[in-house]
Amino acid sequence: MIFLLLGWLAVSCQSPEPPHAGKDVFHLTPHPDPITVPAKLPLVPDTILQTAHFQFLSHGVEDTGAIRPYAEKCEAAFEKIQAFADYGKPLDKVRYHLYNSIEEKGLILQSTAPSQFDLEKWEVHAVLDDIYSQNPCGKENQLLLRKILGQPATPILECGLAIHFMENWQERGYRYWAAKLFKCDALLPLADLFDKNFWNKSSDIILGCQVALFTDFLIQQWGKPGFLKKYPLWQPTPAETATLQPLWEAYLSAQFPTLPDETKSGEGPASLPYLKGFNFAHEGYRMHNGYGSKKADMALANMKNSLGANAVAIIPYSFLQNPNVPVPVPVVKHSGAETDEAVIHTCVSSKKLGLKVMLKPQIWMGGGRWPGDIEMQDEKDWKAFFKYYNHWIIHYAILAELYDVDLLCLGTEMVKTTTERESDWRKLIQSARKIYHGNLTYAANWGEEFEHIKLWDELDYIGLNCYYPLSQKDNPSDRELVQSFEGILKKVKKVSEQFRKPVIFTEIGFASVEAPWKKPHEDWGDLSFNADHQKRCYEVVFKCIEGKPWCRGILWWKFPSDMDSRRRRDTDFSPYNKPAEGVVKKWFGKI
């Protein structure tokens, strides 16, 4: 069996596919034929390095000097684990397969996870690129632990012990991240930590650092001999879990009396230039055409070099079935979707191009519903909802901090949550600031939410998803459209002046259909293609926002990760290869 994620989950989160296109109702990409591996991919590996415990096998990976330091870290961890377990028997060398990218690994193995292991074949498969070359992902540790200690009845012991022996886990070490999470009250109660079902949908980073620290706690409580003795069969009962909880809390308080890196926490976020770009739509789901793929990298380069963009919004979606029932908000893990590894790759690719990056996690409701429908029925459910939502958004705050994201958007169009639960949102914002040192915003829905919520004083930028109708006429004049949008901008300016904060259009867009000015948020139904009407709307928006000092950016909805996808839906929001594209290029060069 091949083990993915944190090693013990053989099946990843299986939520429905995230949205493919559109604004309120999304059209899902139909499942094409099964993925076939292109012949040019390096299926047969070559031995590139041998060490005491590993045979490193290259699937087209060239040795640029990174492999030997990487191998030395693997060897050091192996030796520490053997010493910890008092294990001296000889072992066959681990066949350690290396791949150039998550895309190539995914197309060969059907998994884009940065690392995985196969116990039966005594193999590890890992990506070795500029993102993952500094530190191994730890699957070699899990492989060795499984071999010499067996599979424990409580899987978090294996996961925690594997991370315990990793140098600089997630760059700064698991203790650093655990301290951060403890100080913003984002660590989970032990009952959740032992819940396998919760793991399936949760943050591998939050859970990973916590189980590593919990392993340290158990070793301190039981001693190393006691820990190794209990390791195979220990399964805490609810009563034992309840007994451990206060001891665990006392341990955390003793371990982390101060917040790590507090001097940096006192500094303000770096200022941003005027943002000119797009919401970058993951329009793949086949590993070769969405986030993390070469096609997506090409689309980003086109956005920057051909259109003059300097910014991009990267959007990892999650899914909720019922807007009135609190359940964990899944961190999507099925390969081909907006997984962590795909999002990270796209963030890094964007930064390499010189683009400013906004990370903009969003919830998709499906079934004709939208995030504005999220509303709990009583206080208990509201508390549960924010517990789950905080866990999800703090996960992305960690990613934003790790990969130097310029702007983090904490939510999108969650109208009833922001208007009814202001104090919960303020707590969330304050928690996010303890993790992430960059700029924060929220993407408010046009109308009531944008014009009336009071959270803007906590944020660095006011975010507006701007889909105000411009006219109900079939063919208004350009002058009429300009007058209408200028009236809308007066409302926007009023909010900006009230809170003394600049505004970014976190979304604005028009489908290439007849009269998109009537209902700018729609791109479905019986609509006829009309690229000229889309172009007119783009001209109006650019003309009106030019020279507005309170406006500090515009991120159009949307630009596709797969530029060939436009052939499937001409009427969608993307301006790519349509007349509106020329308008974007002209105005991005002016504003």
C-alpha positions as CSV (number, residue, x, y, z in Angstrom):
1,M,0.0,0.0,0.0
2,I,1.2,3.5,-0.8
3,F,0.7,6.0,2.1
4,L,0.0,9.7,1.4
5,L,-0.4,12.9,3.3
6,L,0.7,12.4,6.9
7,G,1.4,8.8,6.2
8,W,-1.5,6.9,7.8
9,L,-4.4,8.2,5.7
10,A,-4.7,5.9,2.7
11,V,-7.7,7.8,1.3
12,S,-7.6,11.6,1.0
13,C,-10.5,14.0,1.3
14,Q,-13.2,13.3,-1.3
15,S,-15.3,16.5,-1.4
16,P,-17.0,17.3,-4.7
17,E,-15.0,19.0,-7.3
18,P,-14.4,22.8,-6.7
19,P,-16.0,25.3,-9.1
20,H,-14.9,25.5,-12.7
21,A,-16.4,28.7,-13.9
22,G,-19.0,31.3,-13.3
23,K,-19.8,33.5,-10.3
24,D,-22.8,32.2,-8.4
25,V,-23.6,28.9,-10.2
26,F,-20.6,27.0,-11.3
27,H,-20.3,24.6,-14.3
28,L,-18.2,21.6,-13.4
29,T,-15.6,20.3,-15.7
30,P,-16.9,16.9,-17.1
31,H,-14.6,14.0,-16.3
32,P,-12.5,13.3,-19.4
33,D,-10.9,10.0,-20.2
34,P,-8.5,8.6,-17.6
35,I,-5.2,10.4,-17.4
36,T,-2.5,8.8,-19.6
37,V,1.2,9.4,-18.9
38,P,2.9,11.2,-21.8
39,A,5.6,9.2,-23.3
40,K,8.2,11.9,-22.7
41,L,7.9,11.6,-18.9
42,P,10.9,9.8,-17.3
43,L,9.2,6.5,-16.2
44,V,12.5,4.5,-15.8
45,P,14.8,6.0,-13.2
46,D,18.5,6.2,-13.1
47,T,20.6,5.8,-9.9
48,I,22.0,9.2,-9.0
49,L,23.4,8.7,-5.5
50,Q,23.9,5.9,-3.0
51,T,24.3,6.4,0.7
52,A,24.4,4.0,3.7
53,H,20.6,3.6,3.8
54,F,19.3,5.0,0.5
55,Q,19.6,4.5,-3.2
56,F,18.4,7.7,-4.8
57,L,16.8,7.2,-8.2
58,S,16.3,10.1,-10.6
59,H,13.2,10.5,-12.8
60,G,14.9,13.2,-14.9
61,V,16.1,15.1,-11.9
62,E,19.6,16.6,-12.5
63,D,22.0,16.8,-9.7
64,T,22.6,20.6,-9.2
65,G,24.2,20.1,-5.8
66,A,21.0,19.8,-3.8
67,I,20.8,16.0,-3.7
68,R,23.7,15.3,-1.4
69,P,22.7,17.7,1.4
70,Y,19.2,16.4,1.1
71,A,20.5,12.8,1.4
72,E,22.6,13.7,4.4
73,K,19.4,15.0,6.2
74,C,17.7,11.7,5.4
75,E,20.6,9.7,6.8
76,A,20.8,11.8,9.9
77,A,17.1,11.3,10.7
78,F,17.4,7.5,10.0
79,E,20.3,7.2,12.4
80,K,18.4,9.1,15.1
81,I,15.3,6.9,14.7
82,Q,17.4,3.7,14.9
83,A,19.1,5.0,18.1
84,F,15.8,6.1,19.6
85,A,14.3,2.6,19.0
86,D,17.5,0.7,19.9
87,Y,17.3,-1.0,16.5
88,G,20.6,-2.5,15.2
89,K,19.5,-5.0,12.5
90,P,20.7,-4.4,9.0
91,L,18.2,-3.0,6.5
92,D,18.0,-3.0,2.7
93,K,18.6,0.3,1.1
94,V,15.5,2.4,0.6
95,R,14.8,3.0,-3.1
96,Y,14.2,6.8,-3.0
97,H,12.6,8.1,-6.2
98,L,13.0,11.8,-7.1
99,Y,10.8,13.8,-9.4
100,N,11.2,17.2,-11.0
101,S,7.7,18.5,-10.1
102,I,4.4,17.7,-8.5
103,E,2.9,17.6,-12.0
104,E,5.4,14.9,-13.3
105,K,5.1,12.9,-10.1
106,G,1.3,13.2,-10.3
107,L,1.0,12.1,-13.9
108,I,3.2,9.0,-13.2
109,L,1.8,8.0,-9.8
110,Q,-1.6,9.6,-9.8
111,S,-0.7,11.6,-6.7
112,T,0.7,15.1,-6.5
113,A,1.6,14.8,-2.9
114,P,5.2,16.0,-2.4
115,S,6.2,12.7,-0.8
116,Q,4.8,9.3,-0.2
117,F,6.1,5.8,0.8
118,D,5.4,2.2,-0.2
119,L,6.2,-0.2,2.7
120,E,6.0,-3.4,0.6
121,K,8.4,-2.1,-2.1
122,W,10.6,-0.3,0.5
123,E,10.4,2.9,-1.5
124,V,9.9,6.6,-1.1
125,H,8.7,8.8,-3.9
126,A,9.4,12.6,-3.5
127,V,9.5,15.8,-5.5
128,L,12.9,17.5,-5.5
129,D,12.5,21.0,-6.8
130,D,13.4,24.4,-5.4
131,I,10.4,24.3,-3.1
132,Y,11.2,20.9,-1.5
133,S,14.9,20.5,-1.9
134,Q,15.9,22.1,1.4
135,N,14.3,19.6,3.7
136,P,12.9,16.1,3.1
137,C,9.1,15.8,3.7
138,G,9.6,13.0,6.3
139,K,8.1,10.0,4.5
140,E,11.4,8.2,4.9
141,N,11.0,8.6,8.6
142,Q,7.5,7.1,8.5
143,L,8.8,4.2,6.4
144,L,11.5,3.3,8.9
145,L,9.2,3.7,11.9
146,R,6.6,1.4,10.2
147,K,9.3,-1.1,9.5
148,I,10.9,-1.3,13.0
149,L,8.0,-0.4,15.3
150,G,5.0,-1.6,13.3
151,Q,1.8,0.3,12.7
152,P,0.5,1.8,15.9
153,A,-3.1,1.5,17.0
154,T,-3.2,5.3,17.4
155,P,-1.8,6.7,14.1
156,I,-0.9,10.1,15.4
157,L,2.0,8.5,17.3
158,E,3.7,7.5,14.0
159,C,3.0,10.8,12.4
160,G,4.2,12.7,15.5
161,L,7.4,10.7,15.9
162,A,8.3,11.0,12.2
163,I,8.0,14.8,12.4
164,H,9.9,14.8,15.8
165,F,13.0,13.6,13.9
166,M,12.7,16.1,11.1
167,E,15.1,19.0,11.1
168,N,13.4,22.4,10.3
169,W,10.0,20.9,9.6
170,Q,8.0,23.5,7.6
171,E,11.2,25.6,7.6
172,R,11.1,26.7,11.2
173,G,10.5,23.5,13.1
174,Y,7.3,22.0,14.6
175,R,7.8,23.7,18.0
176,Y,7.8,27.2,16.3
177,W,4.5,26.6,14.6
178,A,3.0,24.9,17.7
179,A,3.9,27.9,19.8
180,K,2.3,30.3,17.3
181,L,-0.9,28.2,17.2
182,F,-1.0,27.9,21.0
183,K,-0.8,31.7,21.4
184,C,-3.7,32.2,19.0
185,D,-5.8,29.4,20.5
186,A,-5.7,27.4,17.3
187,L,-4.4,24.0,18.7
188,L,-7.1,21.3,18.9
189,P,-8.4,19.6,21.9
190,L,-7.1,16.1,22.3
191,A,-10.5,14.6,21.4
192,D,-10.3,16.1,18.0
193,L,-6.6,15.1,17.7
194,F,-7.6,11.4,18.1
195,D,-10.5,11.7,15.7
196,K,-9.5,10.1,12.4
197,N,-12.5,11.5,10.6
198,F,-11.5,15.0,11.5
199,W,-8.0,14.4,10.2
200,N,-9.3,13.6,6.7
201,K,-10.5,17.1,6.2
202,S,-8.1,19.1,8.4
203,S,-4.9,21.0,8.0
204,D,-1.8,18.7,7.8
205,I,0.3,21.6,9.1
206,I,-1.7,22.4,12.2
207,L,-2.2,18.7,13.0
208,G,1.4,17.8,12.1
209,C,3.1,20.2,14.5
210,Q,0.6,19.4,17.2
211,V,1.0,15.6,17.0
212,A,4.8,16.0,17.0
213,L,4.6,18.1,20.2
214,F,2.1,15.7,21.7
215,T,4.6,12.9,21.1
216,D,7.2,14.9,23.0
217,F,4.7,15.3,25.8
218,L,4.0,11.5,26.0
219,I,7.7,10.7,26.0
220,Q,8.1,13.1,28.9
221,Q,5.1,11.6,30.7
222,W,5.9,8.0,30.2
223,G,9.7,8.0,29.6
224,K,11.2,6.6,26.4
225,P,10.9,2.9,27.5
226,G,7.3,3.4,28.5
227,F,6.5,5.2,25.2
228,L,8.1,2.4,23.1
229,K,6.2,-0.2,25.2
230,K,2.8,1.5,24.7
231,Y,3.5,2.6,21.1
232,P,2.0,-0.5,19.3
233,L,-1.3,-0.9,21.2
234,W,-2.2,2.3,23.0
235,Q,-5.6,3.7,22.3
236,P,-6.8,6.3,24.8
237,T,-10.3,5.9,26.1
238,P,-12.5,9.0,26.4
239,A,-11.8,8.9,30.2
240,E,-8.0,8.8,29.6
241,T,-8.3,11.6,27.0
242,A,-10.2,13.7,29.5
243,T,-7.4,13.0,32.1
244,L,-4.6,13.9,29.7
245,Q,-6.2,17.2,28.5
246,P,-5.3,19.3,31.6
247,L,-1.9,17.8,31.8
248,W,-1.4,18.6,28.1
249,E,-2.6,22.2,28.6
250,A,-0.2,22.7,31.5
251,Y,2.6,21.3,29.3
252,L,1.8,23.8,26.6
253,S,1.8,26.7,29.0
254,A,5.2,25.7,30.4
255,Q,6.7,25.2,26.9
256,F,5.5,28.5,25.4
257,P,5.4,31.3,27.9
258,T,6.1,33.9,25.2
259,L,5.2,34.2,21.5
260,P,8.1,33.3,19.2
261,D,9.5,36.0,16.9
262,E,7.6,38.7,18.8
263,T,9.8,41.5,17.5
264,K,8.6,40.8,14.0
265,S,5.0,40.7,15.2
266,G,5.3,44.4,16.1
267,E,6.2,45.5,12.6
268,G,3.6,46.6,10.1
269,P,3.0,44.8,6.8
270,A,5.0,45.9,3.8
271,S,3.2,48.4,1.6
272,L,1.9,47.2,-1.7
273,P,2.0,48.9,-5.2
274,Y,-1.2,49.5,-7.1
275,L,-2.4,46.0,-7.9
276,K,-3.2,45.2,-11.5
277,G,-4.2,41.6,-12.2
278,F,-6.7,38.8,-12.1
279,N,-8.3,36.1,-10.0
280,F,-6.4,33.1,-11.3
281,A,-9.0,30.4,-11.9
282,H,-8.0,26.7,-11.3
283,E,-9.7,25.3,-14.5
284,G,-8.1,21.9,-14.5
285,Y,-8.6,19.0,-12.1
286,R,-6.4,16.7,-14.3
287,M,-3.1,17.7,-12.8
288,H,-1.7,18.9,-16.1
289,N,-4.0,22.0,-16.5
290,G,-4.7,23.5,-13.1
291,Y,-2.6,25.0,-10.3
292,G,0.8,23.4,-10.1
293,S,1.1,22.6,-13.8
294,K,3.3,23.9,-16.6
295,K,0.1,25.2,-18.3
296,A,-0.7,27.3,-15.3
297,D,2.8,28.7,-15.2
298,M,2.4,29.6,-18.9
299,A,-0.9,31.4,-18.1
300,L,0.8,33.4,-15.3
301,A,3.6,34.4,-17.7
302,N,1.1,35.4,-20.3
303,M,-0.8,37.5,-17.7
304,K,2.4,39.3,-16.7
305,N,4.3,39.6,-20.0
306,S,1.4,40.1,-22.5
307,L,-1.1,42.0,-20.4
308,G,1.1,43.9,-18.0
309,A,-0.3,42.4,-14.8
310,N,1.6,42.8,-11.6
311,A,-0.6,40.9,-9.3
312,V,-2.6,37.6,-9.0
313,A,-5.2,36.2,-6.7
314,I,-4.7,32.5,-6.0
315,I,-7.9,30.8,-4.9
316,P,-8.0,27.5,-3.0
317,Y,-11.6,26.4,-2.8
318,S,-13.3,24.3,-0.1
319,F,-16.8,22.9,-0.1
320,L,-19.8,23.0,2.3
321,Q,-23.0,21.0,1.6
322,N,-25.3,22.8,4.0
323,P,-25.1,26.5,4.8
324,N,-26.9,26.1,8.1
325,V,-25.0,23.1,9.7
326,P,-21.6,23.6,11.2
327,V,-19.1,21.0,10.0
328,P,-15.3,21.0,9.4
329,V,-14.3,23.1,6.4
330,P,-12.2,20.7,4.3
331,V,-8.6,21.5,3.3
332,V,-8.8,19.9,-0.2
333,K,-6.4,17.0,-0.6
334,H,-7.4,15.1,-3.8
335,S,-4.8,15.4,-6.5
336,G,-5.8,17.6,-9.4
337,A,-7.7,20.0,-7.1
338,E,-6.4,23.1,-5.3
339,T,-4.2,21.1,-2.9
340,D,-1.6,22.7,-0.7
341,E,1.2,21.5,-3.0
342,A,-0.6,22.9,-6.1
343,V,-1.3,26.3,-4.4
344,I,2.2,26.5,-3.1
345,H,3.7,25.8,-6.5
346,T,1.5,28.5,-8.1
347,C,2.4,31.0,-5.4
348,V,6.1,30.4,-5.9
349,S,5.8,30.6,-9.7
350,S,4.0,33.9,-9.4
351,K,6.6,35.3,-7.1
352,K,9.4,34.3,-9.5
353,L,7.6,36.3,-12.2
354,G,7.6,39.3,-10.0
355,L,3.8,39.2,-9.4
356,K,2.3,40.3,-6.1
357,V,0.3,37.4,-4.7
358,M,-3.0,37.5,-2.9
359,L,-4.0,34.2,-1.3
360,K,-7.8,34.1,-1.4
361,P,-9.4,30.9,0.1
362,Q,-13.0,30.6,-0.8
363,I,-16.0,28.4,0.1
364,W,-18.1,26.9,-2.6
365,M,-21.7,26.0,-1.6
366,G,-23.0,24.4,-4.8
367,G,-26.7,23.7,-5.5
368,G,-27.4,27.3,-6.4
369,R,-26.3,28.5,-2.9
370,W,-23.4,30.9,-2.1
371,P,-21.4,31.9,0.9
372,G,-23.9,34.6,1.7
373,D,-26.3,31.9,2.7
374,I,-24.1,30.6,5.6
375,E,-26.1,31.2,8.8
376,M,-26.2,29.1,11.9
377,Q,-29.4,28.6,13.9
378,D,-28.2,29.1,17.5
379,E,-25.2,30.2,19.5
380,K,-23.8,26.7,19.9
381,D,-23.8,26.2,16.1
382,W,-22.2,29.6,15.5
383,K,-19.4,28.7,17.9
384,A,-18.8,25.4,16.1
385,F,-18.9,27.1,12.7
386,F,-16.2,29.6,13.7
387,K,-14.1,26.9,15.3
388,Y,-14.0,25.0,12.0
389,Y,-13.6,28.1,9.8
390,N,-10.8,29.5,12.0
391,H,-9.0,26.1,11.7
392,W,-9.3,26.4,7.9
393,I,-8.3,30.0,7.5
394,I,-5.4,29.7,9.9
395,H,-4.0,26.9,7.7
396,Y,-3.8,29.3,4.8
397,A,-2.4,32.0,7.1
398,I,0.5,29.6,7.7
399,L,1.0,29.0,4.0
400,A,0.9,32.7,3.4
401,E,3.6,33.3,6.0
402,L,5.7,30.4,4.8
403,Y,5.7,31.4,1.1
404,D,5.9,35.2,1.5
405,V,2.4,35.9,0.2
406,D,1.8,39.7,-0.1
407,L,-1.9,39.8,0.9
408,L,-4.2,37.3,2.6
409,C,-7.9,37.5,2.1
410,L,-9.7,36.0,5.1
411,G,-13.1,35.4,3.5
412,T,-15.3,36.0,0.6
413,E,-18.9,37.2,0.4
414,M,-19.9,35.6,3.8
415,V,-22.6,38.2,4.3
416,K,-24.5,36.9,7.3
417,T,-21.4,35.9,9.2
418,T,-19.9,39.4,8.9
419,T,-23.1,41.3,9.6
420,E,-24.2,39.1,12.5
421,R,-21.0,37.9,14.1
422,E,-18.6,40.9,14.1
423,S,-16.9,39.9,17.4
424,D,-16.1,36.4,16.0
425,W,-14.5,38.0,12.9
426,R,-12.4,40.4,15.0
427,K,-11.1,37.4,17.0
428,L,-10.3,35.6,13.7
429,I,-8.4,38.6,12.3
430,Q,-6.4,39.0,15.5
431,S,-5.5,35.3,15.4
432,A,-4.4,35.5,11.8
433,R,-2.1,38.4,12.6
434,K,-0.3,36.2,15.2
435,I,0.6,33.8,12.4
436,Y,0.9,36.0,9.3
437,H,2.8,39.2,9.1
438,G,1.6,40.4,5.7
439,N,-1.4,42.5,4.6
440,L,-4.9,41.4,5.4
441,T,-8.2,42.0,3.6
442,Y,-11.7,40.6,3.3
443,A,-13.6,40.3,0.0
444,A,-17.1,41.8,0.8
445,N,-20.1,41.3,-1.4
446,W,-21.3,44.4,-3.2
447,G,-24.2,46.2,-1.6
448,E,-25.3,45.7,2.0
449,E,-22.2,43.8,3.3
450,F,-19.6,46.1,1.7
451,E,-21.5,49.3,2.7
452,H,-22.3,48.4,6.3
453,I,-19.9,46.0,8.0
454,K,-17.5,47.6,10.5
455,L,-14.5,45.2,10.3
456,W,-12.5,47.4,8.0
457,D,-10.7,49.1,10.9
458,E,-9.0,45.8,11.7
459,L,-7.8,45.2,8.1
460,D,-5.1,46.7,5.9
461,Y,-7.2,47.0,2.8
462,I,-11.0,47.2,2.1
463,G,-11.9,44.4,-0.3
464,L,-14.9,44.7,-2.7
465,N,-16.3,42.0,-5.0
466,C,-17.9,44.5,-7.3
467,Y,-20.9,43.2,-9.2
468,Y,-23.2,46.2,-8.9
469,P,-25.6,46.4,-11.9
470,L,-24.7,49.2,-14.3
471,S,-28.0,49.5,-16.3
472,Q,-31.2,47.5,-17.0
473,K,-31.3,48.8,-20.6
474,D,-30.6,46.4,-23.4
475,N,-28.2,48.9,-25.1
476,P,-27.3,51.9,-22.9
477,S,-24.8,54.4,-24.2
478,D,-21.3,54.5,-22.9
479,R,-22.1,57.8,-21.2
480,E,-24.9,56.1,-19.3
481,L,-22.7,53.3,-18.2
482,V,-20.0,55.7,-17.0
483,Q,-22.5,57.8,-15.1
484,S,-23.9,54.6,-13.4
485,F,-20.5,53.3,-12.4
486,E,-19.4,56.8,-11.2
487,G,-22.4,56.6,-8.9
488,I,-21.3,53.3,-7.6
489,L,-17.8,54.6,-7.0
490,K,-19.2,57.3,-4.7
491,K,-20.5,54.6,-2.4
492,V,-17.1,52.9,-2.5
493,K,-15.3,56.2,-1.8
494,K,-17.6,56.8,1.2
495,V,-16.6,53.5,2.8
496,S,-12.9,54.2,2.1
497,E,-13.1,57.7,3.7
498,Q,-15.1,56.4,6.7
499,F,-12.4,53.9,7.7
500,R,-9.4,55.7,6.2
501,K,-8.4,52.6,4.3
502,P,-7.6,52.0,0.6
503,V,-9.9,49.8,-1.5
504,I,-8.9,46.9,-3.7
505,F,-11.4,45.5,-6.1
506,T,-10.9,41.9,-5.0
507,E,-13.2,40.8,-7.8
508,I,-14.9,42.6,-10.6
509,G,-15.9,41.1,-13.9
510,F,-18.4,40.8,-16.8
511,A,-19.2,37.7,-18.9
512,S,-18.9,38.0,-22.6
513,V,-22.6,37.9,-23.2
514,E,-25.4,40.2,-24.3
515,A,-25.9,43.1,-21.8
516,P,-23.6,41.8,-19.0
517,W,-24.1,45.2,-17.3
518,K,-27.6,44.1,-16.2
519,K,-26.5,41.3,-13.9
520,P,-22.7,41.3,-13.8
521,H,-22.4,38.3,-11.5
522,E,-24.2,36.0,-13.9
523,D,-22.8,33.9,-16.8
524,W,-25.4,31.1,-17.1
525,G,-28.8,30.6,-18.6
526,D,-30.0,31.5,-22.1
527,L,-27.2,34.0,-22.9
528,S,-25.7,34.8,-26.3
529,F,-22.1,35.5,-26.9
530,N,-21.1,39.1,-27.2
531,A,-17.5,40.0,-26.7
532,D,-18.1,43.7,-27.6
533,H,-20.4,44.2,-24.7
534,Q,-17.8,42.7,-22.3
535,K,-15.2,45.0,-23.8
536,R,-17.5,48.1,-23.2
537,C,-17.8,47.2,-19.5
538,Y,-14.1,46.9,-19.1
539,E,-13.5,50.3,-20.7
540,V,-16.1,51.9,-18.4
541,V,-14.5,50.5,-15.3
542,F,-11.0,51.4,-16.2
543,K,-12.0,54.9,-17.3
544,C,-13.8,55.6,-14.0
545,I,-11.2,54.2,-11.5
546,E,-8.3,56.1,-13.2
547,G,-6.9,58.7,-10.8
548,K,-9.0,57.6,-7.8
549,P,-6.5,57.9,-4.9
550,W,-8.6,55.7,-2.6
551,C,-8.4,52.8,-5.1
552,R,-5.2,50.7,-4.8
553,G,-5.9,47.8,-7.1
554,I,-8.2,45.8,-9.4
555,L,-8.2,42.0,-9.7
556,W,-10.5,41.0,-12.6
557,W,-12.6,37.9,-12.4
558,K,-11.0,35.9,-14.0
559,F,-8.0,34.4,-16.0
560,P,-7.8,30.7,-16.6
561,S,-5.0,28.4,-15.5
562,D,-5.5,26.5,-18.8
563,M,-5.6,29.0,-21.6
564,D,-7.1,26.3,-23.9
565,S,-10.2,26.1,-21.7
566,R,-11.6,29.2,-23.4
567,R,-12.6,27.0,-26.4
568,R,-15.0,25.2,-24.2
569,R,-17.0,28.2,-22.9
570,D,-16.8,31.4,-24.9
571,T,-19.4,33.2,-22.8
572,D,-17.5,33.0,-19.5
573,F,-15.9,35.8,-17.6
574,S,-12.4,35.5,-18.9
575,P,-11.2,38.2,-21.3
576,Y,-8.5,35.9,-22.7
577,N,-8.3,36.0,-26.5
578,K,-11.3,38.4,-26.6
579,P,-11.5,42.1,-27.4
580,A,-11.5,42.9,-23.6
581,E,-8.0,41.6,-23.4
582,G,-6.7,44.5,-25.5
583,V,-8.5,46.9,-23.1
584,V,-6.7,45.3,-20.1
585,K,-3.4,45.6,-21.8
586,K,-3.9,49.3,-22.6
587,W,-5.1,50.3,-19.2
588,F,-2.7,48.1,-17.1
589,G,0.0,50.2,-18.9
590,K,-1.6,53.4,-17.8
591,I,-2.9,53.1,-14.2
